[in-house]
Amino acid sequence: MTFGELIMFTVRLLAGTGVFLVGVHLLTANIEQLATGKIKDLFEKTADRRLVNVGIGAATTALIQSSGVTTVLIVGFVNVGIVNLHQAAAMIMGANIGTTITAQIAALSAFPVTTYIQIFVFIGMMMSMACKSDNLQKTGFILSGLGLIFIGLSLMSDAMKYNRDAIQHMFEVVTNPFLLFGIGIFLTALVQSSSATTSVIIAMSVAGLTIGTGGNEVLFIILGTNIGSCVTALMSSFTSSANAKRAGLIHLMFNTFGSVLFFILLMCWPDFMNDTFRTWFGSAATEIAMFHTFFNVTCTILFLPFCNIFVKISELLISEKKEETAVTYLDERMLSSASIAISQLEKEMILLSDTAMDAFRTAYRSFYKKDKSLIEPSQVLINQAGGIYHTIVNYLIRLSAQSKLSDEENISTLHNNVGDVMRIAEIADNFTKYTQRSIRHDLYFSDSVKAEIDAMVQRLEEMYALTKRLILEKDEGLLVQIDQAEQDIDAFRKKLLNRHMERLHSGECKPECSSVYINLVSNLERLGDHLTYIAHTVEG
């Protein structure tokens, strides 16, 4: 092969790889958008049953066509405490099974019918341009992505066929299993995708190229890709909690132990490929894809009963640092999946609203008891709410910058909702000022007046509990009860202000109390309004 031929081969190979990766990205991104609810539901069904968690990992990876994305999400869930290490271990094993789907798709390129699948690029783009429905547009992009995958594989295969003799001579001398194993690790770590590396090897097989003598050599590279695929999860866990680092380590241990076990098997059984997959399947591409699936399914069956041991080893190797960290449901790894990120933002918003309501309750008790010592704890909670608010807003900005147009409505709604929640914290701050004014001017409110205010506050507490349930459960049937509570709050305000005017006229109440009392009752009514605004964003 001349230098010019080498340059042209490299250009064609990289072009084909690029087209393939663009196709995988189109397929992945749009399937994730269409399956947004299903992916979210899958992760919400986490349980202590190992097979269920294996299924969650496998199904999620099969949907979004990337074990790297799935594993990074799992690490993120571990980092925020939603998934424990035992659940994560089983999910990671499942993700390794799910990732073999890409290789199975790539293996189809060995069959002539896949040439016609390339027309999906045109059909899909026409659909996405002509259809107004968001789902149909995404379906069009999925078809285009599928077509591009096969065009990319075809370009890679053609580049290798064009220089087949020179390439075959170069690869047939590589027979050292340790070198091949290392090549698999290095290439996958470099592109951070075992699917891409495996697909290039499959494209070689379609071009009629063999590695080494054509025996087990190609399988050593496949084993190496499984270890190289751990790099993404390990990198994402570096700056995370100890448990997130342990999840990344479990992923590495699972793939390493499995690869080493099969490495020994292949060394002891030199004719493994010829005696098994080459006998069972007629296509070299299918043989490689089937081995990839067989390897991950077998390792999962072997290691699933030992999940607890994987967890204990990870805990021994990575110690827990005794540091107080703020409770949060947000993790930057989840930004790669808008549906999951939005779900976590909703939980973080509940954390914010709980903090704001705690600030309000403390400030209200301070006013009710005329207790100055409760003002500072209330201010601490208000400041905490402010910190959570800024964290959410920054996260929303980052999510909005990389989200699809279809997610913008949900992101905008969350922006509005966290603003309404912060109004609750501001009302709590107002209550601390009413307490200070009452103490400073020695204002007096009778027990009967306090009882009336307390009744209004209790109704607000009921309203908040309903709103919280509505946000978490998405049960629109609760809106009727929330609207009724809001009407009750409005009626309370009107009733309390009328009774206050009566007391003023009768001389029961001092005029200097009016400013505090009227503003206080109005603030309670405002709190109910903000809860109503939040509740009605769930409609539709």
C-alpha positions in Angstrom: 0.0 0.0 0.0 1.5 3.3 -1.1 1.4 6.4 1.1 -1.4 7.9 -1.1 -3.4 4.7 -0.9 -2.9 4.7 2.9 -4.2 8.3 3.1 -7.3 7.5 1.0 -8.0 4.3 3.0 -7.8 6.3 6.2 -10.1 9.0 4.9 -12.7 6.5 3.7 -12.5 4.5 6.9 -12.9 7.6 9.1 -15.7 9.0 6.9 -17.5 5.7 7.2 -17.0 5.7 11.0 -18.2 9.3 11.2 -21.4 8.5 9.2 -22.0 5.4 11.4 -21.6 7.5 14.6 -23.9 10.2 13.3 -26.5 7.5 12.5 -26.1 6.0 16.0 -26.5 9.5 17.5 -29.6 10.3 15.5 -31.1 6.9 16.4 -30.2 7.2 20.1 -31.2 10.8 20.6 -34.6 10.4 19.0 -35.5 7.0 20.5 -34.6 8.5 23.9 -37.0 11.4 23.1 -39.8 9.1 22.0 -39.3 6.7 24.8 -38.9 9.4 27.4 -41.7 8.2 29.6 -40.7 4.6 29.3 -37.1 5.3 30.3 -38.3 7.3 33.3 -40.8 4.6 34.3 -38.0 1.9 34.0 -35.8 3.7 36.5 -38.7 4.4 38.8 -39.3 0.6 39.1 -36.0 -0.1 40.8 -36.4 -2.8 43.3 -34.4 -5.2 45.4 -35.0 -8.0 42.9 -31.9 -8.5 40.9 -33.5 -9.8 37.8 -35.8 -6.8 37.7 -32.8 -4.5 37.9 -30.9 -6.5 35.2 -34.0 -6.0 33.0 -34.1 -2.3 33.7 -30.4 -1.9 32.7 -30.9 -4.1 29.6 -34.1 -2.4 28.4 -32.8 1.1 28.9 -29.6 0.4 27.0 -31.6 -1.3 24.2 -33.8 1.8 24.0 -31.1 4.4 23.9 -28.4 2.2 22.2 -25.6 3.2 24.5 -24.4 1.3 27.6 -22.1 4.3 28.3 -25.1 6.7 28.7 -27.0 4.1 30.8 -24.1 3.5 33.1 -23.4 7.2 33.5 -27.0 7.7 34.4 -26.8 4.8 36.9 -23.7 6.4 38.5 -25.6 9.7 38.7 -28.6 8.0 40.5 -26.2 6.4 42.9 -24.5 9.7 43.5 -27.8 11.3 44.5 -28.9 8.3 46.6 -31.9 7.2 44.4 -30.3 3.8 43.6 -28.2 1.8 46.0 -25.1 -0.1 45.1 -26.7 -3.5 45.0 -29.4 -2.3 42.5 -26.7 -0.5 40.5 -24.6 -3.6 40.2 -27.5 -5.6 38.7 -28.4 -2.7 36.4 -24.8 -2.4 35.1 -24.9 -6.1 34.2 -28.1 -5.6 32.4 -26.7 -2.6 30.5 -23.9 -4.8 29.2 -26.5 -7.1 27.7 -28.5 -4.2 26.2 -25.4 -2.8 24.4 -25.0 -5.9 22.3 -28.1 -4.8 20.3 -25.9 -2.3 18.3 -23.6 -5.1 17.3 -26.6 -7.3 16.2 -27.8 -4.4 14.1 -24.4 -3.9 12.6 -24.2 -7.7 11.8 -27.2 -7.3 9.5 -25.0 -5.4 7.1 -23.7 -8.8 6.0 -27.0 -9.5 4.3 -27.9 -7.9 0.9 -31.3 -6.7 2.1 -29.6 -4.1 4.2 -28.6 -2.2 1.1 -32.3 -1.3 0.7 -32.4 -0.1 4.3 -30.1 2.8 3.3 -33.1 4.4 1.5 -34.4 5.0 5.0 -32.2 8.1 5.1 -34.2 9.7 2.4 -37.6 8.5 3.7 -36.8 9.6 7.2 -35.7 13.1 6.2 -38.8 13.5 4.0 -40.9 12.5 7.0 -39.2 14.9 9.3 -39.6 17.8 6.8 -43.1 17.1 5.8 -44.8 16.0 9.0 -45.9 18.5 11.6 -46.3 16.0 14.4 -43.3 16.0 16.7 -43.5 12.2 17.2 -43.6 11.6 13.4 -40.6 13.9 13.0 -38.6 12.0 15.6 -39.7 8.7 13.9 -38.3 10.2 10.6 -35.0 10.9 12.3 -34.9 7.4 13.7 -35.3 6.0 10.2 -32.6 8.3 8.9 -30.3 7.3 11.7 -30.8 3.6 10.9 -30.1 4.2 7.3 -26.9 6.1 8.1 -25.7 3.3 10.3 -25.8 0.9 7.3 -24.3 3.5 5.0 -21.4 4.1 7.4 -20.9 0.3 7.7 -20.9 0.0 3.9 -18.4 2.8 3.5 -16.1 1.2 6.1 -16.5 -2.2 4.5 -15.8 -0.8 1.0 -12.7 1.0 2.2 -11.4 -2.3 3.5 -12.4 -4.2 0.4 -10.5 -1.7 -1.8 -7.3 -2.4 0.0 -8.1 -5.9 1.1 -4.8 -7.6 0.3 -2.6 -5.0 2.0 -4.9 -4.8 5.1 -5.2 -8.6 5.3 -1.4 -8.9 5.2 -1.1 -6.4 8.1 -3.7 -8.0 10.3 -3.0 -11.7 9.7 0.4 -11.3 11.4 -1.2 -10.0 14.6 -1.8 -13.2 16.6 -0.6 -12.3 20.1 -3.8 -12.5 22.3 -2.5 -10.0 24.9 -1.8 -7.5 22.1 -5.2 -8.0 20.6 -6.8 -7.7 24.0 -4.9 -4.4 24.6 -6.0 -3.1 21.1 -9.6 -3.7 22.1 -9.2 -1.8 25.4 -7.2 1.1 23.8 -9.5 1.7 20.8 -12.7 1.6 22.9 -11.2 3.8 25.6 -10.2 6.2 22.8 -13.7 6.5 21.1 -15.5 5.8 24.4 -17.9 3.4 22.6 -17.6 -0.4 22.5 -20.4 -0.4 19.9 -18.2 1.7 17.5 -15.2 -0.6 17.9 -17.2 -3.8 17.6 -19.0 -2.4 14.5 -15.6 -1.6 12.8 -14.6 -5.2 13.4 -17.9 -6.4 12.0 -17.3 -4.2 8.9 -13.9 -5.8 8.5 -15.5 -9.2 8.6 -18.1 -8.2 6.0 -15.2 -7.1 3.7 -13.8 -10.6 4.1 -10.9 -9.7 6.3 -9.7 -11.9 9.1 -7.6 -11.1 12.1 -4.7 -13.4 12.8 -5.3 -17.0 11.6 -9.1 -16.5 11.6 -9.6 -18.4 14.8 -10.1 -16.9 18.3 -8.0 -13.8 17.6 -11.0 -11.5 16.8 -12.7 -12.5 20.1 -9.7 -11.2 22.1 -10.4 -7.8 20.7 -14.1 -8.1 21.6 -13.1 -9.0 25.2 -10.9 -5.9 25.3 -13.7 -3.6 24.2 -15.7 -4.6 27.2 -13.0 -3.3 29.6 -12.4 -0.2 27.5 -16.1 0.7 27.7 -15.7 1.2 31.5 -13.7 4.4 30.9 -16.8 6.7 30.4 -18.4 5.6 33.7 -15.1 5.8 35.6 -14.4 9.3 34.3 -17.9 10.5 35.2 -17.5 9.2 38.8 -14.2 10.9 39.6 -15.7 14.0 41.1 -18.7 12.2 42.7 -19.5 10.6 46.0 -17.8 7.5 47.3 -20.9 5.4 46.3 -20.8 6.8 42.7 -17.1 5.9 42.5 -17.9 2.4 43.8 -20.6 2.0 41.0 -17.9 2.8 38.4 -15.5 0.3 40.0 -18.2 -2.4 40.0 -18.7 -1.8 36.3 -14.9 -2.2 35.8 -14.7 -5.3 38.0 -17.6 -7.0 36.3 -16.2 -6.5 32.8 -12.6 -7.3 33.9 -13.4 -10.5 35.7 -15.7 -11.6 32.8 -13.0 -10.8 30.2 -10.3 -12.5 32.1 -12.4 -15.6 32.6 -13.2 -15.8 28.8 -9.6 -15.0 28.0 -8.4 -18.1 29.9 -11.2 -20.1 28.2 -10.1 -19.0 24.7 -6.4 -19.7 25.5 -7.3 -23.2 26.7 -9.6 -23.8 23.8 -7.8 -22.6 20.6 -10.6 -23.9 18.3 -13.4 -22.3 20.3 -14.6 -20.1 17.5 -14.5 -22.9 14.9 -16.2 -25.4 17.2 -19.0 -23.1 18.2 -20.1 -19.9 16.5 -18.5 -20.7 13.2 -20.4 -24.0 13.1 -23.7 -22.5 14.2 -23.7 -19.3 12.0 -22.9 -18.8 8.3 -21.9 -15.2 8.5 -18.6 -13.9 10.1 -20.4 -10.7 11.2 -23.2 -12.7 12.9 -20.6 -14.9 14.6 -18.9 -11.8 16.2 -22.2 -10.2 17.2 -23.5 -13.4 18.7 -20.3 -14.0 20.7 -20.6 -10.4 22.1 -24.1 -11.2 23.3 -23.2 -14.6 24.6 -20.2 -13.2 26.5 -22.4 -10.6 28.3 -25.3 -12.9 29.0 -23.0 -15.6 30.4 -21.1 -13.1 32.6 -24.4 -11.8 34.0 -25.6 -15.3 34.8 -22.3 -16.2 36.5 -21.8 -13.0 38.5 -25.4 -11.9 39.3 -25.5 -14.2 42.5 -22.3 -12.5 43.7 -23.5 -8.8 43.5 -23.0 -8.5 47.3 -19.4 -9.5 46.9 -18.8 -6.9 44.2 -20.4 -4.3 46.5 -18.2 -5.3 49.5 -15.0 -5.3 47.4 -15.9 -1.8 46.2 -16.5 -0.6 49.7 -13.2 -2.0 50.9 -11.3 -0.3 48.1 -13.1 3.0 48.2 -13.6 4.3 51.7 -16.4 6.8 52.7 -15.2 10.3 53.5 -17.0 11.7 56.5 -18.2 14.9 55.0 -21.6 16.6 55.2 -23.0 17.1 51.7 -26.1 18.9 50.8 -29.0 16.6 49.9 -29.8 17.0 46.2 -31.4 15.1 43.4 -29.5 16.8 40.6 -26.4 15.4 38.9 -24.8 16.7 35.7 -24.7 13.2 34.3 -28.5 13.2 34.0 -28.4 16.2 31.6 -27.8 13.7 28.8 -31.4 12.5 29.3 -33.8 15.4 29.4 -36.7 13.3 30.6 -34.8 11.9 33.6 -33.3 15.4 34.3 -36.7 16.9 34.4 -38.0 14.2 36.7 -35.1 14.9 39.1 -35.7 18.6 38.9 -39.3 18.1 40.0 -38.0 16.2 43.0 -35.5 18.9 43.7 -38.3 21.4 43.5 -40.2 19.5 46.2 -37.0 19.7 48.3 -37.0 23.4 47.7 -40.7 23.7 48.6 -40.3 21.6 51.8 -37.5 23.9 52.8 -39.5 27.1 52.0 -42.5 25.7 53.9 -40.3 24.8 56.9 -39.1 28.4 56.8 -42.7 29.6 56.8 -43.8 27.3 59.6 -40.8 28.5 61.8 -41.6 32.1 61.0 -45.3 31.6 61.7 -44.5 30.0 65.1 -42.2 32.9 65.9 -45.1 35.3 65.2 -47.7 33.1 67.0 -45.6 32.8 70.2 -44.0 36.2 69.9 -40.7 34.3 70.1 -37.7 36.3 68.8 -35.4 33.2 69.1 -37.2 31.5 66.2 -36.3 34.3 63.8 -32.7 33.2 63.1 -33.7 29.5 62.4 -36.3 30.8 60.0 -33.7 33.0 58.2 -31.3 30.0 58.0 -34.0 28.0 56.2 -34.8 30.9 53.9 -31.1 31.1 53.0 -31.1 27.4 52.4 -34.1 27.7 50.1 -32.2 30.5 48.2 -29.2 28.2 47.7 -31.4 25.4 46.4 -33.2 27.8 44.1 -30.0 29.0 42.5 -28.8 25.4 42.0 -32.1 24.6 40.3 -32.0 27.7 38.0 -28.4 27.0 37.0 -29.3 23.4 36.2 -32.3 24.4 34.2 -30.2 26.8 32.2 -27.7 24.0 31.4 -30.5 21.6 30.5 -32.2 24.2 28.3 -29.0 24.8 26.4 -28.8 21.2 25.2 -32.4 20.1 25.2 -34.8 19.5 22.3 -37.6 22.0 21.5 -40.1 19.5 22.8 -38.6 19.8 26.3 -38.7 23.6 26.4 -42.3 23.7 27.7 -41.5 21.5 30.7 -38.3 23.5 31.4 -40.2 26.8 31.2 -42.9 25.4 33.6 -40.2 24.4 36.1 -38.7 27.9 35.9 -42.1 29.4 36.8 -42.7 26.8 39.5 -39.5 27.4 41.4 -40.2 31.1 41.2 -43.5 30.5 42.8 -41.9 28.3 45.5 -39.4 31.1 46.3 -42.4 33.4 46.9 -43.2 31.2 49.9 -39.7 31.8 51.3 -40.3 35.5 50.8 -43.6 35.3 52.7 -41.7 33.5 55.5 -39.2 36.4 55.5 -42.2 38.8 55.8 -43.5 36.9 58.8 -40.1 37.4 60.6 -40.5 41.1 60.0 -44.1 41.1 61.4 -42.7 39.3 64.5 -40.0 41.9 65.0 -42.5 44.7 64.6 -44.9 43.1 67.0 -42.1 42.8 69.6 -40.7 46.2 69.0 -44.1 48.0 69.3 -45.5 45.6 71.9 -48.5 44.7 69.6 -51.0 42.4 71.1 -53.2 39.8 69.3 -55.9 38.0 71.3 -56.1 34.2 71.4 -59.3 34.3 69.4 -57.6 36.3 66.6 -54.7 33.8 66.7 -57.1 30.9 66.5 -58.6 32.4 63.3 -55.2 32.9 61.7 -54.2 29.3 62.8 -57.3 27.9 61.1 -56.3 29.6 57.8 -52.7 28.3 58.2 -54.0 24.7 58.8 -56.0 25.0 55.5 -52.8 26.1 53.7 -51.0 23.1 55.1 -53.7 20.8 53.7 -53.4 22.6 50.4 -49.6 22.2 50.3 -49.9 18.5 51.0 -52.3 18.1 48.1 -50.1 20.2 45.8 -47.0 18.1 46.7 -48.9 14.9 46.0 -50.1 16.3 42.6 -46.6 17.2 41.5 -45.2 13.8 42.5 -48.1 11.6 41.4 -49.4 13.7 38.4 -53.0 12.9 39.7 -55.0 15.7 38.1 -58.0 14.6 40.1 -56.5 16.4 43.1 -57.0 19.7 41.3 -60.6 19.8 42.4 -59.6 19.6 46.1 -56.8 22.2 45.6 -59.1 24.6 43.9 -61.6 24.2 46.8 -58.8 24.8 49.3 -57.9 28.0 47.4 -61.5 29.2 47.5 -61.5 28.5 51.3 -58.3 30.5 51.7 -59.9 33.4 49.8 -63.0 33.1 52.0 -60.8 33.0 55.1 -59.1 36.2 54.1 -62.3 38.0 53.5 -63.8 36.8 56.7 -60.7 37.6 58.8 -60.4 41.2 57.4 -64.2 41.8 57.9 -63.9 40.6 61.5 -60.9 42.8 62.0 -62.8 45.9 60.8 -65.6 45.0 63.2 -63.1 44.8 66.1 -61.6 48.1 65.1 -65.0 49.8 65.1 -65.9 48.3 68.5 -62.5 49.2 70.0 -61.5 45.6 70.6 -58.4 46.0 68.4 -55.8 48.8 68.4 -55.3 50.7 65.1 -51.5 50.2 65.3 -52.1 46.4 64.9 -53.9 46.9 61.6 -50.9 47.2 59.3 -49.3 43.9 60.6 -52.6 42.0 60.7 -53.8 43.0 57.2 -50.5 42.3 55.6 -50.1 39.0 57.4 -53.5 37.8 56.3 -52.9 39.0 52.7 -49.6 37.1 52.7 -51.3 33.9 53.7 -53.8 34.4 50.8 -50.8 35.0 48.4 -49.2 31.7 49.6 -52.4 29.9 48.6 -52.3 31.6 45.2 -48.8 30.5 44.5 -49.6 26.9 45.4 -52.5 27.1 43.0 -50.3 28.3 40.2 -47.9 25.4 40.8 -50.7 22.9 40.9 -52.3 24.0 37.6 -49.0 23.6 35.6 -49.7 19.8 35.8 -52.9 20.2 33.7 -52.8 18.5 30.3 
